[in-house]
Amino acid sequence: MLDIQLEAVSEGVLVTGTVRAPLAGECARCLEPLRQATEVRFAELYNYEQVRGPDSDDGYSLQGDLLDLEPVLRDALVLALPLAPLCRDDCPGLCAECGVQLAKAGAGHGHAAGIDPRWAGLAQHVTANGPDGSAAPETGQENGRGRPQAQDVEE
């Protein structure tokens, strides 16, 4: 829908208005189809004569008695488009491991904590030796950081 007002001014014709248009695309997080509507206000001056020269800002000009609204509307709508459209503000997106939509998978969705195969060799080295390269303690439990628990350290 287009609602415009045309005003004759000394330099040309001032066009002000509002355009309402549907938008279609996909959510930037979950890739679900997305339909929204947008409303944009615009104001643009169409010069009577095409201005050329170093001070020209390459604005719009009348073509005889006609003016072309398409470039103005396109520019206004493109600038109003969201950079990353979302289906909803709290969209959780896709699982990084398997690609399932987290909104449909539920809160219990998860994967076993595995070691990246590229780091497997290093993990075997750290398990056989301590983080500093010395032999790992044979007794006691580790605290999750590869270090013995405080009660297992001999003083």
N, C-alpha and C positions, 0 to 999 in steps of 0.2 A: 504494500500500500504506500502511496506517495502523497504527501500533503506539502504543497509549495506555495510560496508567495513571491511575486515578482514586483520589484520596485525600480522605477526609472530614477537614476541618479546622474549627475553631470558626467561621470566617466563612462557609464554604460548601464547595465541592468544588474541589480543586486538580487540574487536568488537565495532565499532562505527556505528551509523546510525540514521535514522529517520523513524518513523512509523506514518502513517496517518490512523485514524480509525473513523468510525461514532459512535456517542453516542446517546442513546435514554433514555428518562426518563420523568419526569414531573417537571414543574416549582415549586419551593419551596414556592412561594407566592400564585399563583392562581390555581395550580394543573392541568394546561393545559398540554397536551402531548408536548414533547420537542424533537427535533432532531437537533443535532449539529455535527460538525466534530472537531476533535482535531489532532494536530500534536505535536509529542514529540521527542526530540533528546535524545539519550542515548549513553553511553560508558561503557563497562564492560570488565574486564579481566578474561579470562578462563585459569586457571592454568593447566599445563601439568599433574601434579600429585596432588592428593587430599591432601591438607595440613591439618594435625590434630595436635592438641596440644594446650597449653595455649595461644599461640600467634595467633592462627587461627582466622580469621574473618569470617569463614564459607562462603567464596565466592563461585564462580562457578568453576567447573573443567571440563576438557574434558573427555568424556567417550569413550576411545579408540581414534578413529579418528573423532568422532562426537561431536557436541556441541548442546545443547538444548537451543533454544532462547526463548521458551515459558515463563519461569519464569522471565527473564529479561524484556521482552515486557509487561507482566502482571504487574510487579512492576512499570515500567515506566508509563504505562497508568493509573494505579490506583492512583498513586501520582499526576497525572495531572488532575484528575477529580475535578470539582468544588465541594466544600462542600455544597453549596446551589445553584443549577443551576437555572437560571432565564430565562424566555422566552424573556424578554427584560429588559434593565437596570432600566427603570422607571415603572416596573410592580407594580400596586397598590395593588394587592392581592385580598383577599376575605373580605367581610363585616363581622365584628365580631359579629353582631347581627343576621343576617339572612343567611349568607354564600354565597350570590350572588357575582359574580365576579364584582369588582368595575370598571374594564375597560369597561364592557358591560352595567353596570347600569347607568353610566353617572355621571355628576357632581351634579345633583340634588338629588341623592340618600341619604336618611337619615331616621331616626326613631324618633318618639316622645321621648322627654326627660322624661322618667318615672323614678320613684323611685324604686330601687331594693327592692323587697318584704322583703328581710332580714332586711332592714333598715326602713321599713314602721312605725314600732312602735316608733322608735326614731324620725322620721319626725313628727309624731303626737304630741309627747312630746315637740319638739322645737316649733311647731306652737302654741300650747296652752300656753307654757311658753317661756320666752326669753332664749337665749343660756346660760345665767348664772343661770337659774332656777327661776328667778323672773317672775312675771306676765308680759306678753307681753303688750305693749301699745295698747290701744283700738283704738286710732285714729292715722292717719298718715300712711305713706307708708314705706315699708321696702326697703332697698337699695340692696337687693339680697343676703346679707350676714346675714340676720336675725336681722339687727340693724335698728333702725328708721333713717330716713333721718335727716340730720343735722338741717334743719329748724323746725322739729317736736320736738326737744329736748327742754324741759323747763329748763331755767337757774335760 
